[in-house]
Amino acid sequence: MNIEHKYRILEKIMQSEDDILLNEIDSLLNISNKDFWHDLPNQVKQSINKAKQELDNGEGIPHEQVMAEVRNRYLKK
């Protein structure tokens, strides 16, 4: 990619007011050091914490078992 094309991309980014686009670029380029956890809704955080607690209590299903069930259900037809 030539330098002129890169500058055109930069120009579009600088002119953009689209927060979604800019956040996607930020994420794609891994520029931000910001922890995404703080941006999650409380309900999502609670669900994740509940799932982690269930796994800590041995209530989860092992990955190998889930994958075997998926293979048997969807790949053996």
C-alpha positions as CSV (number, residue, x, y, z in Angstrom):
1,M,0.0,0.0,0.0
2,N,1.5,3.3,-1.0
3,I,1.9,6.3,1.3
4,E,-0.8,8.4,-0.5
5,H,-3.4,5.8,0.2
6,K,-2.4,5.6,3.9
7,Y,-2.8,9.4,4.1
8,R,-6.2,9.2,2.6
9,I,-7.2,6.6,5.2
10,L,-5.8,8.8,7.9
11,E,-7.7,11.8,6.6
12,K,-11.0,9.9,6.6
13,I,-10.3,8.8,10.2
14,M,-9.5,12.4,11.3
15,Q,-12.7,13.7,9.7
16,S,-14.9,11.0,11.1
17,E,-17.5,11.7,13.8
18,D,-18.7,8.1,13.9
19,D,-17.8,6.8,17.4
20,I,-18.6,3.2,16.4
21,L,-16.2,3.3,13.5
22,L,-13.5,5.0,15.6
23,N,-13.9,2.4,18.4
24,E,-13.7,-0.4,15.9
25,I,-10.5,1.0,14.4
26,D,-9.1,1.5,17.9
27,S,-10.0,-2.1,18.7
28,L,-8.6,-3.5,15.4
29,L,-5.3,-1.7,15.9
30,N,-5.2,-2.5,19.6
31,I,-4.4,1.1,20.4
32,S,-6.3,1.5,23.6
33,N,-5.1,0.2,26.9
34,K,-8.6,0.6,28.3
35,D,-10.1,-2.5,30.0
36,F,-13.4,-3.3,28.2
37,W,-14.8,-4.7,31.4
38,H,-15.7,-1.2,32.6
39,D,-17.8,-0.7,29.5
40,L,-19.9,-3.8,29.9
41,P,-23.5,-3.5,31.3
42,N,-23.9,-4.6,34.9
43,Q,-26.2,-7.4,33.8
44,V,-23.4,-8.9,31.6
45,K,-20.8,-8.5,34.4
46,Q,-23.1,-10.3,36.8
47,S,-23.7,-13.1,34.3
48,I,-19.9,-13.5,33.7
49,N,-19.2,-13.5,37.5
50,K,-22.0,-16.1,38.1
51,A,-20.5,-18.3,35.4
52,K,-17.0,-18.0,36.8
53,Q,-18.4,-18.9,40.3
54,E,-20.2,-21.9,38.9
55,L,-17.0,-23.1,37.2
56,D,-15.1,-22.6,40.5
57,N,-17.7,-24.8,42.2
58,G,-17.2,-27.6,39.6
59,E,-20.6,-27.0,38.0
60,G,-19.4,-26.4,34.5
61,I,-19.2,-28.8,31.6
62,P,-15.7,-29.7,30.4
63,H,-14.8,-28.3,27.0
64,E,-14.0,-31.7,25.6
65,Q,-17.5,-32.9,26.5
66,V,-19.2,-29.9,24.9
67,M,-17.1,-30.4,21.7
68,A,-17.9,-34.1,21.5
69,E,-21.7,-33.3,21.8
70,V,-21.4,-30.7,19.1
71,R,-19.5,-33.0,16.8
72,N,-22.0,-35.8,17.4
73,R,-25.0,-33.6,16.9
74,Y,-24.0,-31.4,14.0
75,L,-21.1,-33.1,12.1
76,K,-22.3,-36.7,11.9
77,K,-25.3,-36.4,9.6
